[in-house]
């Protein structure tokens, strides 16, 4: 059964998001890009970044100005 976060991220595939992750060494790190799957995004350097929902501290959809 998918988690609530997985369902939410599935609905956001193709959208731009900002995700703050817990860093294993302490602190946080931010990743920004377009969701490719519920657990990966592609950043502006065209790199595919994988993450776990357990690592997420906070996230938001990035709305582009028109």
N, CA, C and O atoms as a printed pandas DataFrame, in Angstrom:
     atom_number atom_name residue_name chain_id  residue_number  x_coord  y_coord  z_coord
0              1         N          UNK        A               1    0.843   -1.177    0.000
1              2        CA          UNK        A               1    0.000    0.000    0.000
2              3         C          UNK        A               1    0.892    1.247    0.000
3              4         O          UNK        A               1    1.783    1.362    0.841
4              5         N          UNK        A               2    0.665    2.175   -0.928
5              6        CA          UNK        A               2    1.505    3.381   -0.973
6              7         C          UNK        A               2    1.243    4.296    0.220
7              8         O          UNK        A               2    0.124    4.377    0.727
8              9         N          UNK        A               3    2.287    4.975    0.653
9             10        CA          UNK        A               3    2.130    5.928    1.741
10            11         C          UNK        A               3    1.472    7.197    1.197
11            12         O          UNK        A               3    1.383    7.390   -0.016
12            13         N          UNK        A               4    1.020    8.042    2.090
13            14        CA          UNK        A               4    0.398    9.303    1.680
14            15         C          UNK        A               4    1.391   10.158    0.895
15            16         O          UNK        A               4    1.029   10.775   -0.108
16            17         N          UNK        A               5    2.642   10.193    1.352
17            18        CA          UNK        A               5    3.657   10.983    0.663
18            19         C          UNK        A               5    3.938   10.423   -0.727
19            20         O          UNK        A               5    4.105   11.186   -1.678
20            21         N          UNK        A               6    3.990    9.110   -0.853
21            22        CA          UNK        A               6    4.224    8.501   -2.157
22            23         C          UNK        A               6    3.083    8.835   -3.117
23            24         O          UNK        A               6    3.326    9.124   -4.289
24            25         N          UNK        A               7    1.864    8.798   -2.639
25            26        CA          UNK        A               7    0.709    9.149   -3.468
26            27         C          UNK        A               7    0.774   10.612   -3.899
27            28         O          UNK        A               7    0.490   10.939   -5.051
28            29         N          UNK        A               8    1.147   11.483   -2.975
29            30        CA          UNK        A               8    1.272   12.906   -3.279
30            31         C          UNK        A               8    2.354   13.131   -4.319
31            32         O          UNK        A               8    2.148   13.870   -5.281
32            33         N          UNK        A               9    3.521   12.490   -4.132
33            34        CA          UNK        A               9    4.623   12.667   -5.074
34            35         C          UNK        A               9    4.296   12.057   -6.432
35            36         O          UNK        A               9    4.735   12.582   -7.456
36            37         N          UNK        A              10    3.548   10.981   -6.470
37            38        CA          UNK        A              10    3.137   10.397   -7.745
38            39         C          UNK        A              10    2.300   11.399   -8.533
39            40         O          UNK        A              10    2.449   11.514   -9.749
40            41         N          UNK        A              11    1.429   12.118   -7.851
41            42        CA          UNK        A              11    0.594   13.131   -8.502
42            43         C          UNK        A              11    1.420   14.323   -8.992
43            44         O          UNK        A              11    0.985   15.045   -9.889
44            45         N          UNK        A              12    2.611   14.538   -8.411
45            46        CA          UNK        A              12    3.451   15.688   -8.770
46            47         C          UNK        A              12    4.529   15.351   -9.806
47            48         O          UNK        A              12    5.356   16.207  -10.120
48            49         N          UNK        A              13    4.541   14.138  -10.338
49            50        CA          UNK        A              13    5.558   13.782  -11.333
50            51         C          UNK        A              13    5.467   14.758  -12.500
51            52         O          UNK        A              13    4.388   15.018  -13.033
52            53         N          UNK        A              14    6.633   15.294  -12.887
53            54        CA          UNK        A              14    6.704   16.295  -13.949
54            55         C          UNK        A              14    6.695   17.723  -13.431
55            56         O          UNK        A              14    7.003   18.652  -14.177
56            57         N          UNK        A              15    6.347   17.910  -12.168
57            58        CA          UNK        A              15    6.322   19.249  -11.560
58            59         C          UNK        A              15    7.669   19.550  -10.909
59            60         O          UNK        A              15    8.430   18.640  -10.582
60            61         N          UNK        A              16    7.950   20.831  -10.728
61            62        CA          UNK        A              16    9.193   21.256  -10.075
62            63         C          UNK        A              16    8.971   21.317   -8.573
63            64         O          UNK        A              16    7.984   21.885   -8.105
64            65         N          UNK        A              17    9.898   20.725   -7.814
65            66        CA          UNK        A              17    9.787   20.690   -6.355
66            67         C          UNK        A              17   11.129   21.032   -5.706
67            68         O          UNK        A              17   12.190   20.896   -6.315
68            69         N          UNK        A              18   11.047   21.472   -4.476
69            70        CA          UNK        A              18   12.212   21.702   -3.627
70            71         C          UNK        A              18   12.046   20.783   -2.423
71            72         O          UNK        A              18   11.008   20.789   -1.762
72            73         N          UNK        A              19   13.086   19.991   -2.145
73            74        CA          UNK        A              19   13.015   19.022   -1.052
74            75         C          UNK        A              19   14.222   19.219   -0.144
75            76         O          UNK        A              19   15.359   19.248   -0.614
76            77         N          UNK        A              20   13.974   19.353    1.154
77            78        CA          UNK        A              20   15.051   19.441    2.140
78            79         C          UNK        A              20   15.184   18.070    2.790
79            80         O          UNK        A              20   14.236   17.546    3.375
80            81         N          UNK        A              21   16.385   17.498    2.673
81            82        CA          UNK        A              21   16.659   16.158    3.181
82            83         C          UNK        A              21   17.549   16.219    4.414
83            84         O          UNK        A              21   18.406   17.095    4.525
84            85         N          UNK        A              22   17.345   15.290    5.339
85            86        CA          UNK        A              22   18.262   15.114    6.460
86            87         C          UNK        A              22   19.574   14.578    5.887
87            88         O          UNK        A              22   19.573   13.584    5.161
88            89         N          UNK        A              23   20.677   15.223    6.208
89            90        CA          UNK        A              23   21.993   14.764    5.760
90            91         C          UNK        A              23   22.517   13.747    6.766
91            92         O          UNK        A              23   22.447   13.994    7.969
92            93         N          UNK        A              24   23.045   12.603    6.308
93            94        CA          UNK        A              24   23.531   11.579    7.242
94            95         C          UNK        A              24   24.630   12.077    8.183
95            96         O          UNK        A              24   24.763   11.577    9.300
96            97         N          UNK        A              25   25.416   13.058    7.737
97            98        CA          UNK        A              25   26.495   13.603    8.577
98            99         C          UNK        A              25   25.979   14.670    9.538
99           100         O          UNK        A              25   26.758   15.239   10.304
100          101         N          UNK        A              26   24.705   14.943    9.508
101          102        CA          UNK        A              26   24.113   15.991   10.336
102          103         C          UNK        A              26   23.716   17.165    9.466
103          104         O          UNK        A              26   24.339   17.412    8.433
104          105         N          UNK        A              27   22.713   17.872    9.861
105          106        CA          UNK        A              27   22.244   19.011    9.093
106          107         C          UNK        A              27   21.297   18.588    7.976
107          108         O          UNK        A              27   20.677   17.526    8.024
108          109         N          UNK        A              28   21.206   19.456    6.970
109          110        CA          UNK        A              28   20.274   19.249    5.875
110          111         C          UNK        A              28   20.939   19.566    4.554
111          112         O          UNK        A              28   21.977   20.227    4.510
112          113         N          UNK        A              29   20.332   19.089    3.475
113          114        CA          UNK        A              29   20.744   19.477    2.130
114          115         C          UNK        A              29   19.480   19.614    1.298
115          116         O          UNK        A              29   18.502   18.898    1.511
116          117         N          UNK        A              30   19.512   20.535    0.355
117          118        CA          UNK        A              30   18.349   20.799   -0.484
118          119         C          UNK        A              30   18.576   20.265   -1.884
119          120         O          UNK        A              30   19.674   20.365   -2.431
120          121         N          UNK        A              31   17.526   19.699   -2.458
121          122        CA          UNK        A              31   17.548   19.306   -3.857
122          123         C          UNK        A              31   16.347   19.961   -4.529
123          124         O          UNK        A              31   15.258   20.028   -3.959
124          125         N          UNK        A              32   16.564   20.442   -5.751
125          126        CA          UNK        A              32   15.514   21.132   -6.499
126          127         C          UNK        A              32   15.521   20.586   -7.914
127          128         O          UNK        A              32   16.581   20.430   -8.519
128          129         N          UNK        A              33   14.350   20.299   -8.438
129          130        CA          UNK        A              33   14.268   19.825   -9.810
130          131         C          UNK        A              33   12.874   19.316  -10.121
131          132         O          UNK        A              33   11.923   19.539   -9.372
132          133         N          UNK        A              34   12.780   18.623  -11.251
133          134        CA          UNK        A              34   11.505   18.083  -11.722
134          135         C          UNK        A              34   11.403   16.622  -11.321
135          136         O          UNK        A              34   12.296   15.825  -11.608
136          137         N          UNK        A              35   10.298   16.274  -10.651
137          138        CA          UNK        A              35   10.099   14.887  -10.220
138          139         C          UNK        A              35   10.008   13.961  -11.425
139          140         O          UNK        A              35    9.234   14.198  -12.353
140          141         N          UNK        A              36   10.803   12.913  -11.394
141          142        CA          UNK        A              36   10.786   11.891  -12.438
142          143         C          UNK        A              36    9.994   10.669  -11.979
143          144         O          UNK        A              36    9.396    9.959  -12.786
144          145         N          UNK        A              37   10.003   10.440  -10.665
145          146        CA          UNK        A              37    9.270    9.345  -10.026
146          147         C          UNK        A              37    9.024    9.789   -8.585
147          148         O          UNK        A              37    9.512   10.845   -8.182
148          149         N          UNK        A              38    8.280    9.011   -7.805
149          150        CA          UNK        A              38    8.056    9.409   -6.408
150          151         C          UNK        A              38    9.332    9.468   -5.572
151          152         O          UNK        A              38    9.316   10.021   -4.473
152          153         N          UNK        A              39   10.446    8.906   -6.072
153          154        CA          UNK        A              39   11.698    8.907   -5.297
154          155         C          UNK        A              39   12.899    9.409   -6.093
155          156         O          UNK        A              39   14.038    9.093   -5.751
156          157         N          UNK        A              40   12.663   10.185   -7.146
157          158        CA          UNK        A              40   13.796   10.749   -7.898
158          159         C          UNK        A              40   13.381   12.049   -8.577
159          160         O          UNK        A              40   12.217   12.252   -8.922
160          161         N          UNK        A              41   14.373   12.922   -8.758
161          162        CA          UNK        A              41   14.137   14.150   -9.504
162          163         C          UNK        A              41   15.341   14.448  -10.375
163          164         O          UNK        A              41   16.442   13.956  -10.128
164          165         N          UNK        A              42   15.116   15.264  -11.402
165          166        CA          UNK        A              42   16.193   15.668  -12.302
166          167         C          UNK        A              42   16.457   17.145  -12.050
167          168         O          UNK        A              42   15.557   17.977  -12.165
168          169         N          UNK        A              43   17.732   17.468  -11.695
169          170        CA          UNK        A              43   18.071   18.843  -11.364
170          171         C          UNK        A              43   18.449   19.643  -12.616
171          172         O          UNK        A              43   18.382   19.123  -13.729
172          173         N          UNK        A              44   18.841   20.895  -12.433
173          174        CA          UNK        A              44   19.145   21.771  -13.578
174          175         C          UNK        A              44   20.383   21.351  -14.340
175          176         O          UNK        A              44   20.593   21.803  -15.465
176          177         N          UNK        A              45   21.214   20.490  -13.752
177          178        CA          UNK        A              45   22.403   19.972  -14.430
178          179         C          UNK        A              45   22.099   18.661  -15.150
179          180         O          UNK        A              45   23.006   17.985  -15.634
180          181         N          UNK        A              46   20.819   18.310  -15.215
181          182        CA          UNK        A              46   20.327   17.090  -15.856
182          183         C          UNK        A              46   20.788   15.828  -15.131
183          184         O          UNK        A              46   20.870   14.758  -15.733
184          185         N          UNK        A              47   21.090   15.955  -13.828
185          186        CA          UNK        A              47   21.479   14.803  -13.009
186          187         C          UNK        A              47   20.237   14.217  -12.356
187          188         O          UNK        A              47   19.387   14.953  -11.855
188          189         N          UNK        A              48   20.132   12.898  -12.364
189          190        CA          UNK        A              48   19.029   12.217  -11.700
190          191         C          UNK        A              48   19.433   11.977  -10.247
191          192         O          UNK        A              48   20.439   11.320   -9.980
192          193         N          UNK        A              49   18.651   12.508   -9.312
193          194        CA          UNK        A              49   18.951   12.391   -7.886
194          195         C          UNK        A              49   17.884   11.514   -7.241
195          196         O          UNK        A              49   16.691   11.805   -7.323
196          197         N          UNK        A              50   18.327   10.445   -6.605
197          198        CA          UNK        A              50   17.436    9.525   -5.907
198          199         C          UNK        A              50   17.373    9.929   -4.431
199          200         O          UNK        A              50   18.362   10.396   -3.865
200          201         N          UNK        A              51   16.214    9.747   -3.822
201          202        CA          UNK        A              51   16.046   10.039   -2.399
202          203         C          UNK        A              51   15.020    9.078   -1.816
203          204         O          UNK        A              51   14.252    8.445   -2.541
204          205         N          UNK        A              52   15.023    8.986   -0.509
205          206        CA          UNK        A              52   14.071    8.157    0.208
206          207         C          UNK        A              52   13.083    9.067    0.925
207          208         O          UNK        A              52   13.457   10.143    1.390
208          209         N          UNK        A              53   11.848    8.653    1.015
209          210        CA          UNK        A              53   10.867    9.462    1.734
210          211         C          UNK        A              53   11.233    9.598    3.205
211          212         O          UNK        A              53   10.833   10.567    3.850
212          213         N          UNK        A              54   11.986    8.644    3.748
213          214        CA          UNK        A              54   12.421    8.719    5.148
214          215         C          UNK        A              54   13.416    9.848    5.378
215          216         O          UNK        A              54   13.565   10.313    6.508
216          217         N          UNK        A              55   14.100   10.298    4.329
217          218        CA          UNK        A              55   15.093   11.376    4.442
218          219         C          UNK        A              55   14.465   12.766    4.429
219          220         O          UNK        A              55   15.118   13.737    4.811
220          221         N          UNK        A              56   13.218   12.878    3.998
221          222        CA          UNK        A              56   12.603   14.185    3.767
222          223         C          UNK        A              56   12.275   14.867    5.093
223          224         O          UNK        A              56   11.633   14.292    5.972
224          225         N          UNK        A              57   12.741   16.123    5.207
225          226        CA          UNK        A              57   12.395   16.966    6.350
226          227         C          UNK        A              57   11.176   17.816    5.985
227          228         O          UNK        A              57   10.206   17.888    6.740
228          229         N          UNK        A              58   11.242   18.461    4.809
229          230        CA          UNK        A              58   10.148   19.301    4.320
230          231         C          UNK        A              58   10.265   19.378    2.807
231          232         O          UNK        A              58   11.350   19.189    2.256
232          233         N          UNK        A              59    9.173   19.652    2.141
233          234        CA          UNK        A              59    9.189   19.780    0.691
234          235         C          UNK        A              59    8.097   20.759    0.279
235          236         O          UNK        A              59    7.188   21.061    1.052
236          237         N          UNK        A              60    8.206   21.256   -0.976
237          238        CA          UNK        A              60    7.153   22.096   -1.527
238          239         C          UNK        A              60    7.230   22.074   -3.047
239          240         O          UNK        A              60    8.292   21.852   -3.629
240          241         N          UNK        A              61    6.112   22.303   -3.662
241          242        CA          UNK        A              61    6.084   22.463   -5.117
242          243         C          UNK        A              61    6.533   23.885   -5.434
243          244         O          UNK        A              61    6.113   24.834   -4.771
244          245         N          UNK        A              62    7.377   24.031   -6.436
245          246        CA          UNK        A              62    7.859   25.342   -6.854
246          247         C          UNK        A              62    6.955   25.835   -7.982
247          248         O          UNK        A              62    6.902   25.228   -9.052
248          249         N          UNK        A              63    6.256   26.921   -7.743
249          250        CA          UNK        A              63    5.347   27.495   -8.725
250          251         C          UNK        A              63    6.120   28.541   -9.517
251          252         O          UNK        A              63    6.713   29.451   -8.936
252          253         N          UNK        A              64    6.113   28.415  -10.840
253          254        CA          UNK        A              64    6.820   29.378  -11.679
254          255         C          UNK        A              64    5.952   30.612  -11.901
255          256         O          UNK        A              64    4.740   30.508  -12.093
256          257         N          UNK        A              65    6.583   31.773  -11.872
257          258        CA          UNK        A              65    5.872   33.028  -12.126
258          259         C          UNK        A              65    5.648   33.181  -13.623
259          260         O          UNK        A              65    6.473   32.763  -14.436
260          261         N          UNK        A              66    4.539   33.775  -13.967
261          262        CA          UNK        A              66    4.237   34.002  -15.382
262          263         C          UNK        A              66    4.360   35.442  -15.727
263          264         O          UNK        A              66    4.142   35.822  -16.877
